[in-house]
């Protein structure tokens, strides 16, 4: 009787091994046969850059199309030619662009000492109002000074330049 049980165990084990072997071998062979998937390479970053450039171009094209549709609808509503409306809108855009300061011309937000003082004042007010304890305010100050928090006008938030 024990011989029969052993034989059943042996057959069950062999069947299990066969199923596992097929389960492992089939996906492996399918991946080996699939030559269409690109392998990671140094060109991956170039691909990302080209994708970003393509997305930017697509957004600009969509924006241009929406603006053209808007100009046509406005022209139809006003009863004037669409090219006059387009020219007027472009003139207004150029005037607005001239009125806006360039990125380099924007006023500074204040130096680090000014921001540190403003943070200290806000934390002191929060302690005074009972929203924070002094220990919590000290911990926040220490975290900002250690550059763990970007409370001093860093660029680590959403849309920031550090990508963290």
ChimeraX commands (.cxc) that place a marker at each C-alpha (Angstrom):
marker #1 position 0.00,0.00,0.00 radius 0.5
marker #1 position 2.80,2.36,0.79 radius 0.5
marker #1 position 4.26,1.57,-2.60 radius 0.5
marker #1 position 1.07,2.75,-4.29 radius 0.5
marker #1 position 1.07,5.99,-2.34 radius 0.5
marker #1 position 4.70,6.62,-3.23 radius 0.5
marker #1 position 3.96,6.01,-6.88 radius 0.5
marker #1 position 1.04,8.46,-6.72 radius 0.5
marker #1 position 3.27,11.06,-5.06 radius 0.5
marker #1 position 5.94,10.51,-7.68 radius 0.5
marker #1 position 3.45,10.90,-10.53 radius 0.5
marker #1 position 1.90,13.99,-8.93 radius 0.5
marker #1 position 5.34,15.51,-8.45 radius 0.5
marker #1 position 6.32,14.80,-12.05 radius 0.5
marker #1 position 3.04,16.30,-13.29 radius 0.5
marker #1 position 3.58,19.40,-11.17 radius 0.5
marker #1 position 7.14,19.75,-12.43 radius 0.5
marker #1 position 5.92,19.43,-16.01 radius 0.5
marker #1 position 3.27,22.11,-15.54 radius 0.5
marker #1 position 5.76,24.43,-13.87 radius 0.5
marker #1 position 8.30,23.78,-16.61 radius 0.5
marker #1 position 5.81,24.67,-19.32 radius 0.5
marker #1 position 4.63,27.69,-17.32 radius 0.5
marker #1 position 8.17,29.01,-17.08 radius 0.5
marker #1 position 9.42,27.98,-20.52 radius 0.5
marker #1 position 6.50,29.28,-22.58 radius 0.5
marker #1 position 6.78,32.97,-21.55 radius 0.5
marker #1 position 10.57,32.80,-21.78 radius 0.5
marker #1 position 10.44,31.46,-25.33 radius 0.5
marker #1 position 7.77,34.01,-26.28 radius 0.5
marker #1 position 9.97,36.82,-25.03 radius 0.5
marker #1 position 12.98,35.42,-26.90 radius 0.5
marker #1 position 10.96,35.18,-30.12 radius 0.5
marker #1 position 9.62,38.72,-29.79 radius 0.5
marker #1 position 12.25,40.80,-31.55 radius 0.5
marker #1 position 10.04,43.85,-31.98 radius 0.5
marker #1 position 10.49,45.17,-28.45 radius 0.5
marker #1 position 13.40,47.62,-28.25 radius 0.5
marker #1 position 16.06,46.97,-25.70 radius 0.5
marker #1 position 17.03,49.76,-23.31 radius 0.5
marker #1 position 19.98,51.68,-24.65 radius 0.5
marker #1 position 21.70,55.02,-24.59 radius 0.5
marker #1 position 19.14,56.28,-27.08 radius 0.5
marker #1 position 16.36,55.96,-24.49 radius 0.5
marker #1 position 16.93,59.49,-23.25 radius 0.5
marker #1 position 17.00,60.75,-26.84 radius 0.5
marker #1 position 13.69,58.98,-27.42 radius 0.5
marker #1 position 12.22,60.71,-24.36 radius 0.5
marker #1 position 13.46,64.08,-25.60 radius 0.5
marker #1 position 11.97,63.50,-29.03 radius 0.5
marker #1 position 8.69,62.40,-27.41 radius 0.5
marker #1 position 8.62,65.59,-25.35 radius 0.5
marker #1 position 9.36,67.68,-28.43 radius 0.5
marker #1 position 6.61,65.89,-30.35 radius 0.5
marker #1 position 4.14,66.47,-27.48 radius 0.5
marker #1 position 5.11,70.14,-27.33 radius 0.5
marker #1 position 4.63,70.46,-31.08 radius 0.5
marker #1 position 1.25,68.73,-30.84 radius 0.5
marker #1 position 0.14,71.09,-28.04 radius 0.5
marker #1 position 1.23,74.11,-30.06 radius 0.5
marker #1 position -0.63,72.82,-33.12 radius 0.5
marker #1 position -3.79,72.20,-31.09 radius 0.5
marker #1 position -3.51,75.67,-29.57 radius 0.5
marker #1 position -3.08,77.21,-32.99 radius 0.5
marker #1 position -6.10,75.30,-34.27 radius 0.5
marker #1 position -8.23,76.46,-31.32 radius 0.5
marker #1 position -7.15,80.04,-31.87 radius 0.5
marker #1 position -8.04,79.83,-35.55 radius 0.5
marker #1 position -11.46,78.39,-34.71 radius 0.5
marker #1 position -11.98,81.16,-32.16 radius 0.5
marker #1 position -11.00,83.84,-34.69 radius 0.5
marker #1 position -13.37,82.38,-37.28 radius 0.5
marker #1 position -16.25,82.20,-34.81 radius 0.5
marker #1 position -15.59,85.74,-33.64 radius 0.5
marker #1 position -15.40,86.97,-37.24 radius 0.5
marker #1 position -18.72,85.28,-38.05 radius 0.5
marker #1 position -20.33,86.80,-34.95 radius 0.5
marker #1 position -19.05,90.29,-35.74 radius 0.5
marker #1 position -19.64,90.01,-39.47 radius 0.5
marker #1 position -16.06,90.87,-40.45 radius 0.5
marker #1 position -13.47,88.86,-42.40 radius 0.5
marker #1 position -11.62,86.22,-40.40 radius 0.5
marker #1 position -8.19,87.51,-41.50 radius 0.5
marker #1 position -8.95,90.93,-39.93 radius 0.5
marker #1 position -9.90,89.29,-36.63 radius 0.5
marker #1 position -6.78,87.10,-36.75 radius 0.5
marker #1 position -4.59,90.14,-37.41 radius 0.5
marker #1 position -6.22,92.08,-34.57 radius 0.5
marker #1 position -5.76,89.18,-32.14 radius 0.5
marker #1 position -2.11,88.78,-33.15 radius 0.5
marker #1 position -1.55,92.51,-32.61 radius 0.5
marker #1 position -3.06,92.27,-29.12 radius 0.5
marker #1 position -0.90,89.22,-28.30 radius 0.5
marker #1 position 2.23,91.09,-29.35 radius 0.5
marker #1 position 1.26,94.09,-27.20 radius 0.5
marker #1 position 0.65,91.88,-24.18 radius 0.5
marker #1 position 3.93,90.07,-24.72 radius 0.5
marker #1 position 5.74,93.41,-24.85 radius 0.5
marker #1 position 4.12,94.46,-21.57 radius 0.5
marker #1 position 5.18,91.26,-19.76 radius 0.5
marker #1 position 8.63,91.15,-18.22 radius 0.5
marker #1 position 10.98,88.49,-19.54 radius 0.5
marker #1 position 12.07,85.72,-17.18 radius 0.5
marker #1 position 15.41,87.38,-16.54 radius 0.5
marker #1 position 13.77,90.77,-15.95 radius 0.5
marker #1 position 11.40,89.62,-13.24 radius 0.5
marker #1 position 11.99,91.11,-9.83 radius 0.5
marker #1 position 13.71,88.87,-7.32 radius 0.5
marker #1 position 11.63,87.25,-4.61 radius 0.5
marker #1 position 14.04,88.38,-1.95 radius 0.5
marker #1 position 17.18,86.81,-0.70 radius 0.5
marker #1 position 17.41,83.80,1.56 radius 0.5
marker #1 position 17.67,85.91,4.72 radius 0.5
marker #1 position 14.41,87.72,3.89 radius 0.5
marker #1 position 12.61,84.44,3.26 radius 0.5
marker #1 position 14.06,82.95,6.44 radius 0.5
marker #1 position 12.80,85.95,8.43 radius 0.5
marker #1 position 9.33,85.67,6.85 radius 0.5
marker #1 position 9.19,81.97,7.70 radius 0.5
marker #1 position 10.30,82.64,11.25 radius 0.5
marker #1 position 7.57,85.25,11.65 radius 0.5
marker #1 position 4.89,82.92,10.24 radius 0.5
marker #1 position 5.98,80.12,12.53 radius 0.5
marker #1 position 6.04,82.45,15.55 radius 0.5
marker #1 position 2.51,83.57,14.71 radius 0.5
marker #1 position 1.39,79.93,14.40 radius 0.5
marker #1 position 2.88,79.16,17.83 radius 0.5
marker #1 position 1.21,82.26,19.29 radius 0.5
marker #1 position -2.14,81.22,17.75 radius 0.5
marker #1 position -1.77,77.74,19.23 radius 0.5
marker #1 position -1.63,76.04,15.83 radius 0.5
marker #1 position 1.91,74.72,16.45 radius 0.5
marker #1 position 4.02,74.04,19.47 radius 0.5
marker #1 position 7.43,75.69,19.74 radius 0.5
marker #1 position 9.03,72.27,19.25 radius 0.5
marker #1 position 7.15,71.81,15.98 radius 0.5
marker #1 position 8.17,75.27,14.77 radius 0.5
marker #1 position 11.79,74.52,15.65 radius 0.5
marker #1 position 11.59,71.23,13.77 radius 0.5
marker #1 position 10.20,72.97,10.68 radius 0.5
marker #1 position 12.95,75.58,10.83 radius 0.5
marker #1 position 15.59,72.86,11.16 radius 0.5
marker #1 position 14.10,70.93,8.23 radius 0.5
marker #1 position 14.12,74.01,6.02 radius 0.5
marker #1 position 17.69,74.84,6.96 radius 0.5
marker #1 position 18.73,71.24,6.23 radius 0.5
marker #1 position 17.07,71.58,2.80 radius 0.5
marker #1 position 14.58,68.81,3.60 radius 0.5
marker #1 position 11.67,71.19,3.04 radius 0.5
marker #1 position 11.61,73.78,0.31 radius 0.5
marker #1 position 10.10,76.49,2.48 radius 0.5
marker #1 position 12.60,79.11,1.38 radius 0.5
marker #1 position 11.40,79.40,-2.18 radius 0.5
marker #1 position 13.10,76.36,-3.64 radius 0.5
marker #1 position 11.93,74.66,-6.80 radius 0.5
marker #1 position 11.02,71.27,-5.42 radius 0.5
marker #1 position 7.24,71.58,-5.58 radius 0.5
marker #1 position 4.87,70.53,-8.34 radius 0.5
marker #1 position 6.29,71.65,-11.63 radius 0.5
marker #1 position 9.61,72.41,-10.00 radius 0.5
marker #1 position 12.94,72.02,-11.70 radius 0.5
marker #1 position 14.44,69.31,-9.55 radius 0.5
marker #1 position 12.20,66.44,-10.56 radius 0.5
marker #1 position 12.14,64.85,-7.11 radius 0.5
marker link #1:1,2 radius 0.2
marker link #1:2,3 radius 0.2
marker link #1:3,4 radius 0.2
marker link #1:4,5 radius 0.2
marker link #1:5,6 radius 0.2
marker link #1:6,7 radius 0.2
marker link #1:7,8 radius 0.2
marker link #1:8,9 radius 0.2
marker link #1:9,10 radius 0.2
marker link #1:10,11 radius 0.2
marker link #1:11,12 radius 0.2
marker link #1:12,13 radius 0.2
marker link #1:13,14 radius 0.2
marker link #1:14,15 radius 0.2
marker link #1:15,16 radius 0.2
marker link #1:16,17 radius 0.2
marker link #1:17,18 radius 0.2
marker link #1:18,19 radius 0.2
marker link #1:19,20 radius 0.2
marker link #1:20,21 radius 0.2
marker link #1:21,22 radius 0.2
marker link #1:22,23 radius 0.2
marker link #1:23,24 radius 0.2
marker link #1:24,25 radius 0.2
marker link #1:25,26 radius 0.2
marker link #1:26,27 radius 0.2
marker link #1:27,28 radius 0.2
marker link #1:28,29 radius 0.2
marker link #1:29,30 radius 0.2
marker link #1:30,31 radius 0.2
marker link #1:31,32 radius 0.2
marker link #1:32,33 radius 0.2
marker link #1:33,34 radius 0.2
marker link #1:34,35 radius 0.2
marker link #1:35,36 radius 0.2
marker link #1:36,37 radius 0.2
marker link #1:37,38 radius 0.2
marker link #1:38,39 radius 0.2
marker link #1:39,40 radius 0.2
marker link #1:40,41 radius 0.2
marker link #1:41,42 radius 0.2
marker link #1:42,43 radius 0.2
marker link #1:43,44 radius 0.2
marker link #1:44,45 radius 0.2
marker link #1:45,46 radius 0.2
marker link #1:46,47 radius 0.2
marker link #1:47,48 radius 0.2
marker link #1:48,49 radius 0.2
marker link #1:49,50 radius 0.2
marker link #1:50,51 radius 0.2
marker link #1:51,52 radius 0.2
marker link #1:52,53 radius 0.2
marker link #1:53,54 radius 0.2
marker link #1:54,55 radius 0.2
marker link #1:55,56 radius 0.2
marker link #1:56,57 radius 0.2
marker link #1:57,58 radius 0.2
marker link #1:58,59 radius 0.2
marker link #1:59,60 radius 0.2
marker link #1:60,61 radius 0.2
marker link #1:61,62 radius 0.2
marker link #1:62,63 radius 0.2
marker link #1:63,64 radius 0.2
marker link #1:64,65 radius 0.2
marker link #1:65,66 radius 0.2
marker link #1:66,67 radius 0.2
marker link #1:67,68 radius 0.2
marker link #1:68,69 radius 0.2
marker link #1:69,70 radius 0.2
marker link #1:70,71 radius 0.2
marker link #1:71,72 radius 0.2
marker link #1:72,73 radius 0.2
marker link #1:73,74 radius 0.2
marker link #1:74,75 radius 0.2
marker link #1:75,76 radius 0.2
marker link #1:76,77 radius 0.2
marker link #1:77,78 radius 0.2
marker link #1:78,79 radius 0.2
marker link #1:79,80 radius 0.2
marker link #1:80,81 radius 0.2
marker link #1:81,82 radius 0.2
marker link #1:82,83 radius 0.2
marker link #1:83,84 radius 0.2
marker link #1:84,85 radius 0.2
marker link #1:85,86 radius 0.2
marker link #1:86,87 radius 0.2
marker link #1:87,88 radius 0.2
marker link #1:88,89 radius 0.2
marker link #1:89,90 radius 0.2
marker link #1:90,91 radius 0.2
marker link #1:91,92 radius 0.2
marker link #1:92,93 radius 0.2
marker link #1:93,94 radius 0.2
marker link #1:94,95 radius 0.2
marker link #1:95,96 radius 0.2
marker link #1:96,97 radius 0.2
marker link #1:97,98 radius 0.2
marker link #1:98,99 radius 0.2
marker link #1:99,100 radius 0.2
marker link #1:100,101 radius 0.2
marker link #1:101,102 radius 0.2
marker link #1:102,103 radius 0.2
marker link #1:103,104 radius 0.2
marker link #1:104,105 radius 0.2
marker link #1:105,106 radius 0.2
marker link #1:106,107 radius 0.2
marker link #1:107,108 radius 0.2
marker link #1:108,109 radius 0.2
marker link #1:109,110 radius 0.2
marker link #1:110,111 radius 0.2
marker link #1:111,112 radius 0.2
marker link #1:112,113 radius 0.2
marker link #1:113,114 radius 0.2
marker link #1:114,115 radius 0.2
marker link #1:115,116 radius 0.2
marker link #1:116,117 radius 0.2
marker link #1:117,118 radius 0.2
marker link #1:118,119 radius 0.2
marker link #1:119,120 radius 0.2
marker link #1:120,121 radius 0.2
marker link #1:121,122 radius 0.2
marker link #1:122,123 radius 0.2
marker link #1:123,124 radius 0.2
marker link #1:124,125 radius 0.2
marker link #1:125,126 radius 0.2
marker link #1:126,127 radius 0.2
marker link #1:127,128 radius 0.2
marker link #1:128,129 radius 0.2
marker link #1:129,130 radius 0.2
marker link #1:130,131 radius 0.2
marker link #1:131,132 radius 0.2
marker link #1:132,133 radius 0.2
marker link #1:133,134 radius 0.2
marker link #1:134,135 radius 0.2
marker link #1:135,136 radius 0.2
marker link #1:136,137 radius 0.2
marker link #1:137,138 radius 0.2
marker link #1:138,139 radius 0.2
marker link #1:139,140 radius 0.2
marker link #1:140,141 radius 0.2
marker link #1:141,142 radius 0.2
marker link #1:142,143 radius 0.2
marker link #1:143,144 radius 0.2
marker link #1:144,145 radius 0.2
marker link #1:145,146 radius 0.2
marker link #1:146,147 radius 0.2
marker link #1:147,148 radius 0.2
marker link #1:148,149 radius 0.2
marker link #1:149,150 radius 0.2
marker link #1:150,151 radius 0.2
marker link #1:151,152 radius 0.2
marker link #1:152,153 radius 0.2
marker link #1:153,154 radius 0.2
marker link #1:154,155 radius 0.2
marker link #1:155,156 radius 0.2
marker link #1:156,157 radius 0.2
marker link #1:157,158 radius 0.2
marker link #1:158,159 radius 0.2
marker link #1:159,160 radius 0.2
marker link #1:160,161 radius 0.2
marker link #1:161,162 radius 0.2
marker link #1:162,163 radius 0.2
marker link #1:163,164 radius 0.2
view
